Amino acid sequence: MEEKPTLKNSTKVIEIKGLNKSFGNYHVLKGVDLDLYKGENLVVLGKSGTGKSVLIKIIVGLLTPDAGQVSVLNQHVDQITYKELLALRLKVGFSFQNSALYDSMTVRENLEFPLVRNQKSLTKREVNMAVEEMLDAVGLLQTINQMPSELSGGQRKRIGIARTLILRPEIMLYDEPTAGLDPITCLEINNLINEVQERFHTSSIVITHDLTCAKAVGNRVAMLLDGQFQRLGTFEEVFNTNDERVKPFYDYNFIH
Ligand SMILES: Nc1ncnc2c1ncn2[C@@H]1O[C@H](COP(=O)(O)OP(=O)(O)OP(=O)(O)O)[C@@H](O)[C@H]1O
C-alpha cells in the first residue's frame, strides 16, 4: 500500500494550540497542539479514555476548554456567538460511530431530513436530486426506499456518511468508521473515505483503533499519549519507534 503524501503546504482549516481540559482531578488534555490542513485526512489514534472524543467535542463547541485556542475555518469556537457556532457546525460534518440513522424513516427520508431542516429554500426536486446524487456517491442508490433495519452494518455506515455529506461540509469528523465491521467491509469504508476526500475535497479527522484504516486513509497520523499528540507524522514516521507506548498498537494490528 503506497503511503499518502502529507499536505502541509495547504492552508489550515483547524488550528489548535495549548488546549487543556480536565474533569475533576483528571487532566485529560494537557496542552494539545494540532493542525488540520485543507484536503487532508488526519487519523487520530490513542488508547480508550485518552480524550479523543473530548477533543472532537471541543472542536464542535459541545465542550468548552479550560485553556488554549481552537480555531475552526478561521473562527475561534469559544469566542463566537451561539448563532455563529450553529452556522459553523453546518460546515463540520460528524459521522457517528453507531451511524445514528432514524430507524422509523426510510433511507430517502434520512437523507432529506438534514437538508429540509437546514436549507429551507430548496425545492422538492432539488432535494430529490441531492439525495439521489449522494446515495449514488456512496454506491447505495438502490436502497433509497428501504428502512435502516433492512441494511447491513456496512450499508448503514455508508448511509450515515451520505447523510452527513449531504450538507456539503468542509470538514468531516469520522468517529471509528470501521468499528464492528468485517475486514472486507472495512476496506470498502476505507475506500469510501478516500473517495469522499477526492470527490468532495473535504478535510477530515478520522478517529480509529484500526491501523489498516489509519494506513489506508491517513495523509498523517497523530497519536494521543498522556494528554498530548506526542507522535505526529506519516504512518511510517509514527510507528518507526521503539516507544513501548506505541509499539503495542502496531503489534496488535499487524501480527508479524
Ligand atoms: N462530560 C464528561 N464529564 C466527565 N468526564 C468526562 C466527560 N467526557 C469525557 N470524560 C472523561 O474524559 C476521559 C476521556 O474520554 P473520551 O471519551 O474522550 O475518551 P476516548 O479517547 O474517546 O475513548 P474511546 O477510545 O474509548 O472512545 C474519560 O476518562 C472520560 O470518562
The ligand as a Gaussian input file, in Angstrom:
#p B3LYP/6-31G(d) Opt

LIG

0 1
 N      -18.634000      15.177000      30.192000
 C      -17.722000      14.495000      30.893000
 N      -17.712000      14.543000      32.242000
 C      -16.781000      13.889000      32.964000
 N      -15.795000      13.149000      32.418000
 C      -15.748000      13.051000      31.081000
 C      -16.707000      13.719000      30.250000
 N      -16.419000      13.454000      28.964000
 C      -15.323000      12.655000      28.983000
 N      -14.928000      12.417000      30.248000
 C      -13.760000      11.614000      30.647000
 O      -12.667000      12.022000      29.849000
 C      -11.846000      10.891000      29.511000
 C      -11.631000      10.848000      28.015000
 O      -12.866000      10.456000      27.395000
 P      -13.039000      10.288000      25.819000
 O      -14.448000       9.867000      25.615000
 O      -12.571000      11.490000      25.119000
 O      -12.055000       9.077000      25.519000
 P      -11.700000       8.438000      24.095000
 O      -10.236000       8.631000      23.884000
 O      -12.607000       8.991000      23.064000
 O      -12.006000       6.905000      24.369000
 P      -12.587000       5.731000      23.412000
 O      -11.446000       5.313000      22.503000
 O      -12.942000       4.661000      24.370000
 O      -13.783000       6.283000      22.683000
 C      -12.555000       9.662000      30.087000
 O      -11.925000       9.307000      31.300000
 C      -13.965000      10.135000      30.321000
 O      -14.555000       9.469000      31.411000

